[in-house]
Amino acid sequence: MIVLAYAILGIFFGIQLFSLVSILLQTPAVLQKRTHFPQVSILLAARNEEKLIIRNLEAIE
């Protein structure tokens, strides 16, 4: 039982350490390049979702 607890804690802290290292290794140029794409895709997805909702509401009427 103790071995299982140590394994779970090891996995948890391993993931935390991996995340911290990957965040620290990012350069400002990579961060700037990466920040523009998600905003555009979220806006496009929201617009497509809005069009789909309007189309469904018009079909119901």
N, C-alpha and C positions, 0 to 999 in steps of 0.2 A: 504494500500500500504506500509506503514511504517512497519507494522507487517511482511509482506512478506520479506521486505529487512532485518529486524532483524533475521528472520528465516534463510534466505540464509547465512547471515554472521555468525550466530551461528553454522550452519552446517559446513561451511568452516573452522572456527576456531576450532571447535570440532574435525574435521578430522586432522587438523594440530597438535593439542595437542595430540591426540591419536598416531599419527605417531612419534612425539617427544618422548613420554613416551615409546613406544615400542622399539625405537632405544636405548634409555638410559638403558633399562632393559636387553639388550643383553650382555652376558658375552663373553670374548675373546674365550673361548672354543667352544661356540655355533657358533660364527662367523667363526672360522677356519673350523669347521665341515661343515658349510653351504656353504663356498666359493668354495669348490672343486667340488661339484655336478653340478652347473650350467655350469662351464667351460667344463666339460666332455660332458654334454648333448648338448651344443652348437656345440662342435667339431663333435660329432656324427651326429647331424642334418645337419651340413654343408657338411660332407662327403656323407651322403645319398642324399642330394640335388645335389651335384656334380655328383654322379653316375647317378641320374635320368636325369639330363641335358645331360650328355654324351650319355646315352641310347636313349634319344629322338632325339638327333642330328644324331646318327648313323641310326636310323629308318627313318629319313627324307632322308638321302642319299641313 
